[in-house]
Amino acid sequence: MERLQKVIANSGYCSRRKAEEYIQNGKVLVNGKMITELGYKVSKDEVISVNGTVLENHEKEYILLYKPRGIITSNKDEKGRKTVIDLIHTNNRIYPVGRLDYDTSGLLLLTNDGILANLLMHPKMHIPKTYIAKVNGMVPPVVLKKLCNGVVIDHKKTGKAKAKVKKYDKKTNTSIVELTIYEGRNHQVKKMFETFDYKVLKLKREKYSFLTLDGLSSGQYRHLTIKEVKKLYSEVIEK
Ligand code: URA
């Protein structure tokens, strides 16, 4: 049994504070009965509605998606473009944990567990994210070193990172660089390379914390195991 406002917030419908407001204002029904008491506890099989919307099964769901390029990381797109949610069959209201650009592929977590999602996205958690970037030109050690020590993007220095060149293709004059960052700023990888006038031609996230894309092809997804969910929690709770 869990407190009603917590169940509503965990479903992703709204924040816990907002849920409390809805409860107090008589906007929440449990099995069709209005509940205005904040301490009210509900079990898994009770039907909860908020503002007339029935919350889908409030079981927690954790999905690891291999996001293809050309898909929006969002629940809805005003231009009607395909979103990551369109790729997943679920009755739950799930949300992406952070975002990957439209033209970035790779590992994206989605969940209706708002607590874990917020913890993972919190900047102080420093969750490692490993990207493979194809960039124009050759990337010398001095640039790698600067990428690792931090560069200024949007008036703020990036944190420590790890970078190595995996391959240089003489014919196309392009490099494949593996970059691990511990933050999640907007277009961070592209902007980090841009500070040295490199253009990221292709970008893929290969790793998120200990999770990888192993066994998945582009567009496929799988549910995390309980062990993986616990491990993710332990990564953020110990910090
Ligand atoms: N950095 C970027 O520039 N783009 C992404 O999609 C992810 C990280």
py3Dmol code that shows the C-alpha trace and the ligand (Angstrom):
import py3Dmol

protein = """\
ATOM      1  CA  MET A   1       0.000   0.000   0.000  1.00  0.00           C
ATOM      2  CA  GLU A   2       1.294   3.443  -0.889  1.00  0.00           C
ATOM      3  CA  ARG A   3       0.189   6.983  -0.299  1.00  0.00           C
ATOM      4  CA  LEU A   4      -2.137   8.237  -3.002  1.00  0.00           C
ATOM      5  CA  GLN A   5      -0.103  11.334  -3.897  1.00  0.00           C
ATOM      6  CA  LYS A   6       3.021   9.202  -4.275  1.00  0.00           C
ATOM      7  CA  VAL A   7       1.269   6.761  -6.608  1.00  0.00           C
ATOM      8  CA  ILE A   8      -0.044   9.634  -8.739  1.00  0.00           C
ATOM      9  CA  ALA A   9       3.383  11.296  -8.921  1.00  0.00           C
ATOM     10  CA  ASN A  10       5.125   7.990  -9.689  1.00  0.00           C
ATOM     11  CA  SER A  11       2.729   7.391 -12.556  1.00  0.00           C
ATOM     12  CA  GLY A  12       4.279  10.455 -14.200  1.00  0.00           C
ATOM     13  CA  TYR A  13       0.956  12.299 -14.301  1.00  0.00           C
ATOM     14  CA  CYS A  14       2.250  15.263 -12.276  1.00  0.00           C
ATOM     15  CA  SER A  15       4.526  16.196  -9.389  1.00  0.00           C
ATOM     16  CA  ARG A  16       3.755  15.057  -5.862  1.00  0.00           C
ATOM     17  CA  ARG A  17       2.914  18.591  -4.782  1.00  0.00           C
ATOM     18  CA  LYS A  18       0.471  18.967  -7.669  1.00  0.00           C
ATOM     19  CA  ALA A  19      -1.027  15.561  -6.802  1.00  0.00           C
ATOM     20  CA  GLU A  20      -1.621  16.767  -3.241  1.00  0.00           C
ATOM     21  CA  GLU A  21      -3.352  19.824  -4.618  1.00  0.00           C
ATOM     22  CA  TYR A  22      -5.593  17.679  -6.842  1.00  0.00           C
ATOM     23  CA  ILE A  23      -6.455  15.401  -3.920  1.00  0.00           C
ATOM     24  CA  GLN A  24      -7.346  18.323  -1.659  1.00  0.00           C
ATOM     25  CA  ASN A  25      -9.414  19.928  -4.404  1.00  0.00           C
ATOM     26  CA  GLY A  26     -11.487  16.783  -4.888  1.00  0.00           C
ATOM     27  CA  LYS A  27     -10.068  15.975  -8.332  1.00  0.00           C
ATOM     28  CA  VAL A  28      -8.972  12.454  -7.447  1.00  0.00           C
ATOM     29  CA  LEU A  29     -11.173   9.374  -7.433  1.00  0.00           C
ATOM     30  CA  VAL A  30     -10.193   5.957  -6.132  1.00  0.00           C
ATOM     31  CA  ASN A  31     -12.489   3.236  -7.450  1.00  0.00           C
ATOM     32  CA  GLY A  32     -14.912   5.995  -8.391  1.00  0.00           C
ATOM     33  CA  LYS A  33     -14.994   7.529  -4.898  1.00  0.00           C
ATOM     34  CA  MET A  34     -13.642  11.009  -4.261  1.00  0.00           C
ATOM     35  CA  ILE A  35     -10.687  11.010  -1.863  1.00  0.00           C
ATOM     36  CA  THR A  36      -9.566  14.290  -0.303  1.00  0.00           C
ATOM     37  CA  GLU A  37      -7.402  12.863   2.473  1.00  0.00           C
ATOM     38  CA  LEU A  38      -3.653  13.185   1.833  1.00  0.00           C
ATOM     39  CA  GLY A  39      -2.643  10.162   3.899  1.00  0.00           C
ATOM     40  CA  TYR A  40      -4.966   7.827   1.993  1.00  0.00           C
ATOM     41  CA  LYS A  41      -3.265   4.581   1.001  1.00  0.00           C
ATOM     42  CA  VAL A  42      -3.951   2.601  -2.147  1.00  0.00           C
ATOM     43  CA  SER A  43      -2.987  -0.848  -3.342  1.00  0.00           C
ATOM     44  CA  LYS A  44      -1.833  -1.838  -6.829  1.00  0.00           C
ATOM     45  CA  ASP A  45      -5.186  -2.957  -8.171  1.00  0.00           C
ATOM     46  CA  GLU A  46      -7.201   0.135  -7.304  1.00  0.00           C
ATOM     47  CA  VAL A  47      -8.428   2.355 -10.126  1.00  0.00           C
ATOM     48  CA  ILE A  48      -7.245   5.925  -9.703  1.00  0.00           C
ATOM     49  CA  SER A  49      -8.431   8.833 -11.773  1.00  0.00           C
ATOM     50  CA  VAL A  50      -7.174  12.407 -11.718  1.00  0.00           C
ATOM     51  CA  ASN A  51      -9.160  15.173 -13.419  1.00  0.00           C
ATOM     52  CA  GLY A  52     -11.201  12.474 -15.139  1.00  0.00           C
ATOM     53  CA  THR A  53      -8.163  10.616 -16.527  1.00  0.00           C
ATOM     54  CA  VAL A  54      -7.708   7.072 -15.316  1.00  0.00           C
ATOM     55  CA  LEU A  55      -4.086   6.376 -14.454  1.00  0.00           C
ATOM     56  CA  GLU A  56      -2.941   3.344 -16.336  1.00  0.00           C
ATOM     57  CA  ASN A  57      -1.632   0.381 -14.445  1.00  0.00           C
ATOM     58  CA  HIS A  58       0.658   2.018 -11.903  1.00  0.00           C
ATOM     59  CA  GLU A  59       3.204  -0.736 -11.948  1.00  0.00           C
ATOM     60  CA  LYS A  60       6.696   0.549 -12.546  1.00  0.00           C
ATOM     61  CA  GLU A  61       8.118  -0.064 -15.978  1.00  0.00           C
ATOM     62  CA  TYR A  62      11.752   0.369 -17.062  1.00  0.00           C
ATOM     63  CA  ILE A  63      12.677   0.209 -20.722  1.00  0.00           C
ATOM     64  CA  LEU A  64      16.024   0.298 -22.493  1.00  0.00           C
ATOM     65  CA  LEU A  65      15.544   1.458 -26.078  1.00  0.00           C
ATOM     66  CA  TYR A  66      18.026   1.473 -28.931  1.00  0.00           C
ATOM     67  CA  LYS A  67      16.859   4.780 -30.346  1.00  0.00           C
ATOM     68  CA  PRO A  68      17.260   5.080 -34.098  1.00  0.00           C
ATOM     69  CA  ARG A  69      18.305   8.335 -35.752  1.00  0.00           C
ATOM     70  CA  GLY A  70      15.423  10.467 -37.020  1.00  0.00           C
ATOM     71  CA  ILE A  71      13.167  10.027 -33.990  1.00  0.00           C
ATOM     72  CA  ILE A  72      12.229  12.687 -31.437  1.00  0.00           C
ATOM     73  CA  THR A  73      12.995  12.107 -27.737  1.00  0.00           C
ATOM     74  CA  SER A  74       9.745  13.385 -26.358  1.00  0.00           C
ATOM     75  CA  ASN A  75       6.240  12.196 -25.563  1.00  0.00           C
ATOM     76  CA  LYS A  76       4.667  14.389 -28.229  1.00  0.00           C
ATOM     77  CA  ASP A  77       5.870  16.420 -31.179  1.00  0.00           C
ATOM     78  CA  GLU A  78       3.983  19.499 -32.371  1.00  0.00           C
ATOM     79  CA  LYS A  79       5.044  18.744 -35.923  1.00  0.00           C
ATOM     80  CA  GLY A  80       3.618  15.227 -35.690  1.00  0.00           C
ATOM     81  CA  ARG A  81       6.989  13.548 -36.106  1.00  0.00           C
ATOM     82  CA  LYS A  82       7.570  10.062 -34.747  1.00  0.00           C
ATOM     83  CA  THR A  83       8.682   9.974 -31.115  1.00  0.00           C
ATOM     84  CA  VAL A  84      10.449   7.351 -29.019  1.00  0.00           C
ATOM     85  CA  ILE A  85       7.121   6.611 -27.317  1.00  0.00           C
ATOM     86  CA  ASP A  86       5.692   5.492 -30.682  1.00  0.00           C
ATOM     87  CA  LEU A  87       8.264   2.694 -30.725  1.00  0.00           C
ATOM     88  CA  ILE A  88       7.130   1.179 -27.437  1.00  0.00           C
ATOM     89  CA  HIS A  89       4.058  -0.913 -26.690  1.00  0.00           C
ATOM     90  CA  THR A  90       2.866  -0.072 -23.224  1.00  0.00           C
ATOM     91  CA  ASN A  91      -0.235   1.038 -21.407  1.00  0.00           C
ATOM     92  CA  ASN A  92       1.868   2.987 -18.946  1.00  0.00           C
ATOM     93  CA  ARG A  93       2.661   6.652 -19.255  1.00  0.00           C
ATOM     94  CA  ILE A  94       6.420   6.418 -19.588  1.00  0.00           C
ATOM     95  CA  TYR A  95       8.920   9.213 -20.080  1.00  0.00           C
ATOM     96  CA  PRO A  96      12.446   9.360 -21.473  1.00  0.00           C
ATOM     97  CA  VAL A  97      15.260   9.755 -18.942  1.00  0.00           C
ATOM     98  CA  GLY A  98      17.108  12.697 -20.449  1.00  0.00           C
ATOM     99  CA  ARG A  99      17.224  13.114 -24.176  1.00  0.00           C
ATOM    100  CA  LEU A 100      19.049  12.206 -27.327  1.00  0.00           C
ATOM    101  CA  ASP A 101      18.942  14.562 -30.314  1.00  0.00           C
ATOM    102  CA  TYR A 102      16.787  13.785 -33.344  1.00  0.00           C
ATOM    103  CA  ASP A 103      19.866  12.718 -35.302  1.00  0.00           C
ATOM    104  CA  THR A 104      21.532  10.832 -32.418  1.00  0.00           C
ATOM    105  CA  SER A 105      21.041   7.110 -32.036  1.00  0.00           C
ATOM    106  CA  GLY A 106      21.665   4.820 -29.106  1.00  0.00           C
ATOM    107  CA  LEU A 107      20.768   3.923 -25.589  1.00  0.00           C
ATOM    108  CA  LEU A 108      17.800   5.671 -24.049  1.00  0.00           C
ATOM    109  CA  LEU A 109      16.014   4.714 -20.849  1.00  0.00           C
ATOM    110  CA  LEU A 110      12.289   5.276 -20.459  1.00  0.00           C
ATOM    111  CA  THR A 111      10.269   4.775 -17.318  1.00  0.00           C
ATOM    112  CA  ASN A 112       7.216   5.770 -15.342  1.00  0.00           C
ATOM    113  CA  ASP A 113       9.339   5.753 -12.183  1.00  0.00           C
ATOM    114  CA  GLY A 114       9.671   9.502 -11.699  1.00  0.00           C
ATOM    115  CA  ILE A 115      11.849   9.108  -8.635  1.00  0.00           C
ATOM    116  CA  LEU A 116      14.544   7.088 -10.363  1.00  0.00           C
ATOM    117  CA  ALA A 117      14.341   9.228 -13.502  1.00  0.00           C
ATOM    118  CA  ASN A 118      14.866  12.441 -11.542  1.00  0.00           C
ATOM    119  CA  LEU A 119      17.731  10.977  -9.560  1.00  0.00           C
ATOM    120  CA  LEU A 120      19.469   9.729 -12.711  1.00  0.00           C
ATOM    121  CA  MET A 121      19.070  13.114 -14.397  1.00  0.00           C
ATOM    122  CA  HIS A 122      20.263  15.107 -11.398  1.00  0.00           C
ATOM    123  CA  PRO A 123      23.585  16.771 -12.325  1.00  0.00           C
ATOM    124  CA  LYS A 124      25.207  15.814  -9.039  1.00  0.00           C
ATOM    125  CA  MET A 125      24.829  12.102  -9.815  1.00  0.00           C
ATOM    126  CA  HIS A 126      27.464  12.183 -12.576  1.00  0.00           C
ATOM    127  CA  ILE A 127      26.097   9.131 -14.382  1.00  0.00           C
ATOM    128  CA  PRO A 128      28.639   8.095 -17.047  1.00  0.00           C
ATOM    129  CA  LYS A 129      27.364   8.175 -20.615  1.00  0.00           C
ATOM    130  CA  THR A 130      29.573   6.904 -23.398  1.00  0.00           C
ATOM    131  CA  TYR A 131      29.199   8.212 -26.930  1.00  0.00           C
ATOM    132  CA  ILE A 132      30.794   7.264 -30.211  1.00  0.00           C
ATOM    133  CA  ALA A 133      31.199  10.350 -32.359  1.00  0.00           C
ATOM    134  CA  LYS A 134      32.243  10.490 -35.974  1.00  0.00           C
ATOM    135  CA  VAL A 135      33.884  13.844 -36.580  1.00  0.00           C
ATOM    136  CA  ASN A 136      35.606  15.511 -39.491  1.00  0.00           C
ATOM    137  CA  GLY A 137      39.388  15.609 -39.509  1.00  0.00           C
ATOM    138  CA  MET A 138      42.032  14.231 -37.189  1.00  0.00           C
ATOM    139  CA  VAL A 139      41.746  14.681 -33.423  1.00  0.00           C
ATOM    140  CA  PRO A 140      45.198  15.124 -31.885  1.00  0.00           C
ATOM    141  CA  PRO A 141      46.089  14.209 -28.274  1.00  0.00           C
ATOM    142  CA  VAL A 142      46.104  17.864 -27.237  1.00  0.00           C
ATOM    143  CA  VAL A 143      42.407  18.181 -28.190  1.00  0.00           C
ATOM    144  CA  LEU A 144      41.541  14.918 -26.438  1.00  0.00           C
ATOM    145  CA  LYS A 145      43.246  16.215 -23.323  1.00  0.00           C
ATOM    146  CA  LYS A 146      41.277  19.444 -23.425  1.00  0.00           C
ATOM    147  CA  LEU A 147      38.017  17.553 -23.949  1.00  0.00           C
ATOM    148  CA  CYS A 148      38.865  15.461 -20.879  1.00  0.00           C
ATOM    149  CA  ASN A 149      39.736  18.431 -18.702  1.00  0.00           C
ATOM    150  CA  GLY A 150      36.659  20.440 -19.629  1.00  0.00           C
ATOM    151  CA  VAL A 151      35.786  23.033 -22.230  1.00  0.00           C
ATOM    152  CA  VAL A 152      33.524  26.065 -22.000  1.00  0.00           C
ATOM    153  CA  ILE A 153      30.143  25.606 -23.626  1.00  0.00           C
ATOM    154  CA  ASP A 154      27.253  28.007 -23.067  1.00  0.00           C
ATOM    155  CA  HIS A 155      29.484  30.054 -20.696  1.00  0.00           C
ATOM    156  CA  LYS A 156      30.111  27.103 -18.378  1.00  0.00           C
ATOM    157  CA  LYS A 157      32.966  24.639 -18.243  1.00  0.00           C
ATOM    158  CA  THR A 158      32.126  20.994 -18.747  1.00  0.00           C
ATOM    159  CA  GLY A 159      33.210  18.496 -16.111  1.00  0.00           C
ATOM    160  CA  LYS A 160      35.884  15.857 -16.439  1.00  0.00           C
ATOM    161  CA  ALA A 161      35.440  13.443 -19.316  1.00  0.00           C
ATOM    162  CA  LYS A 162      37.234  10.539 -20.976  1.00  0.00           C
ATOM    163  CA  ALA A 163      38.124  10.620 -24.639  1.00  0.00           C
ATOM    164  CA  LYS A 164      40.018   8.407 -27.038  1.00  0.00           C
ATOM    165  CA  VAL A 165      40.342   8.092 -30.777  1.00  0.00           C
ATOM    166  CA  LYS A 166      39.156   4.665 -31.923  1.00  0.00           C
ATOM    167  CA  LYS A 167      39.927   5.111 -35.593  1.00  0.00           C
ATOM    168  CA  TYR A 168      41.093   7.603 -38.185  1.00  0.00           C
ATOM    169  CA  ASP A 169      40.009   7.139 -41.798  1.00  0.00           C
ATOM    170  CA  LYS A 170      42.514   8.772 -44.100  1.00  0.00           C
ATOM    171  CA  LYS A 171      40.301   8.401 -47.182  1.00  0.00           C
ATOM    172  CA  THR A 172      37.351  10.327 -45.747  1.00  0.00           C
ATOM    173  CA  ASN A 173      39.479  12.336 -43.309  1.00  0.00           C
ATOM    174  CA  THR A 174      37.163  11.465 -40.415  1.00  0.00           C
ATOM    175  CA  SER A 175      37.778  10.180 -36.891  1.00  0.00           C
ATOM    176  CA  ILE A 176      35.783   7.958 -34.608  1.00  0.00           C
ATOM    177  CA  VAL A 177      36.087   9.224 -31.040  1.00  0.00           C
ATOM    178  CA  GLU A 178      34.793   7.572 -27.884  1.00  0.00           C
ATOM    179  CA  LEU A 179      33.761  10.175 -25.342  1.00  0.00           C
ATOM    180  CA  THR A 180      32.447   9.498 -21.852  1.00  0.00           C
ATOM    181  CA  ILE A 181      30.783  12.396 -20.090  1.00  0.00           C
ATOM    182  CA  TYR A 182      29.263  12.556 -16.626  1.00  0.00           C
ATOM    183  CA  GLU A 183      26.730  15.303 -17.263  1.00  0.00           C
ATOM    184  CA  GLY A 184      23.772  15.681 -19.567  1.00  0.00           C
ATOM    185  CA  ARG A 185      23.777  19.196 -20.920  1.00  0.00           C
ATOM    186  CA  ASN A 186      21.959  20.119 -24.104  1.00  0.00           C
ATOM    187  CA  HIS A 187      23.801  18.938 -27.246  1.00  0.00           C
ATOM    188  CA  GLN A 188      26.820  18.546 -24.998  1.00  0.00           C
ATOM    189  CA  VAL A 189      28.948  16.271 -27.172  1.00  0.00           C
ATOM    190  CA  LYS A 190      28.362  18.282 -30.342  1.00  0.00           C
ATOM    191  CA  LYS A 191      29.112  21.538 -28.546  1.00  0.00           C
ATOM    192  CA  MET A 192      32.272  20.140 -26.954  1.00  0.00           C
ATOM    193  CA  PHE A 193      33.624  19.241 -30.386  1.00  0.00           C
ATOM    194  CA  GLU A 194      32.404  22.534 -31.852  1.00  0.00           C
ATOM    195  CA  THR A 195      34.692  24.448 -29.486  1.00  0.00           C
ATOM    196  CA  PHE A 196      37.573  23.023 -31.568  1.00  0.00           C
ATOM    197  CA  ASP A 197      35.725  23.528 -34.866  1.00  0.00           C
ATOM    198  CA  TYR A 198      34.984  19.847 -35.311  1.00  0.00           C
ATOM    199  CA  LYS A 199      31.636  18.876 -36.683  1.00  0.00           C
ATOM    200  CA  VAL A 200      29.949  15.782 -35.289  1.00  0.00           C
ATOM    201  CA  LEU A 201      28.784  13.917 -38.378  1.00  0.00           C
ATOM    202  CA  LYS A 202      27.244  10.991 -36.530  1.00  0.00           C
ATOM    203  CA  LEU A 203      26.580  10.356 -32.859  1.00  0.00           C
ATOM    204  CA  LYS A 204      25.587   7.251 -30.973  1.00  0.00           C
ATOM    205  CA  ARG A 205      25.246   6.631 -27.229  1.00  0.00           C
ATOM    206  CA  GLU A 206      26.668   3.206 -26.539  1.00  0.00           C
ATOM    207  CA  LYS A 207      26.549   3.094 -22.764  1.00  0.00           C
ATOM    208  CA  TYR A 208      24.534   4.585 -19.927  1.00  0.00           C
ATOM    209  CA  SER A 209      26.038   3.795 -16.542  1.00  0.00           C
ATOM    210  CA  PHE A 210      26.613   0.000 -16.660  1.00  0.00           C
ATOM    211  CA  LEU A 211      23.923  -0.538 -19.326  1.00  0.00           C
ATOM    212  CA  THR A 212      24.823  -1.278 -22.946  1.00  0.00           C
ATOM    213  CA  LEU A 213      22.998  -1.919 -26.218  1.00  0.00           C
ATOM    214  CA  ASP A 214      24.103  -5.576 -26.308  1.00  0.00           C
ATOM    215  CA  GLY A 215      21.584  -7.819 -28.023  1.00  0.00           C
ATOM    216  CA  LEU A 216      19.496  -4.976 -29.479  1.00  0.00           C
ATOM    217  CA  SER A 217      19.280  -3.594 -32.996  1.00  0.00           C
ATOM    218  CA  SER A 218      18.227  -0.078 -33.810  1.00  0.00           C
ATOM    219  CA  GLY A 219      14.534   0.453 -32.944  1.00  0.00           C
ATOM    220  CA  GLN A 220      14.381  -2.521 -30.561  1.00  0.00           C
ATOM    221  CA  TYR A 221      13.908  -2.335 -26.815  1.00  0.00           C
ATOM    222  CA  ARG A 222      13.851  -4.533 -23.745  1.00  0.00           C
ATOM    223  CA  HIS A 223      12.717  -4.256 -20.156  1.00  0.00           C
ATOM    224  CA  LEU A 224      15.367  -3.882 -17.489  1.00  0.00           C
ATOM    225  CA  THR A 225      15.711  -6.790 -15.098  1.00  0.00           C
ATOM    226  CA  ILE A 226      14.955  -6.255 -11.413  1.00  0.00           C
ATOM    227  CA  LYS A 227      18.661  -6.653 -10.761  1.00  0.00           C
ATOM    228  CA  GLU A 228      19.457  -3.828 -13.200  1.00  0.00           C
ATOM    229  CA  VAL A 229      16.827  -1.542 -11.664  1.00  0.00           C
ATOM    230  CA  LYS A 230      18.250  -2.203  -8.202  1.00  0.00           C
ATOM    231  CA  LYS A 231      21.751  -1.508  -9.476  1.00  0.00           C
ATOM    232  CA  LEU A 232      20.651   1.800 -11.003  1.00  0.00           C
ATOM    233  CA  TYR A 233      19.027   2.747  -7.696  1.00  0.00           C
ATOM    234  CA  SER A 234      22.168   1.836  -5.812  1.00  0.00           C
ATOM    235  CA  GLU A 235      24.235   4.049  -8.147  1.00  0.00           C
ATOM    236  CA  VAL A 236      22.153   7.095  -7.291  1.00  0.00           C
ATOM    237  CA  ILE A 237      21.283   6.414  -3.677  1.00  0.00           C
ATOM    238  CA  GLU A 238      24.861   5.918  -2.540  1.00  0.00           C
ATOM    239  CA  LYS A 239      25.741   9.408  -3.831  1.00  0.00           C
TER     240      LYS A 239
END
"""
ligand_1 = """\
8
URA
N 25.265 15.195 -26.888
C 24.779 15.680 -28.049
O 25.329 16.605 -28.622
N 23.669 15.126 -28.539
C 23.027 14.094 -27.970
O 22.021 13.612 -28.482
C 23.558 13.593 -26.764
C 24.683 14.172 -26.242
"""
view = py3Dmol.view(width=600, height=400)
view.addModel(protein, "pdb")
view.setStyle({"model": 0}, {"cartoon": {"style": "trace"}})
view.addModel(ligand_1, "xyz")
view.setStyle({"model": 1}, {"stick": {}})
view.zoomTo()
view.show()
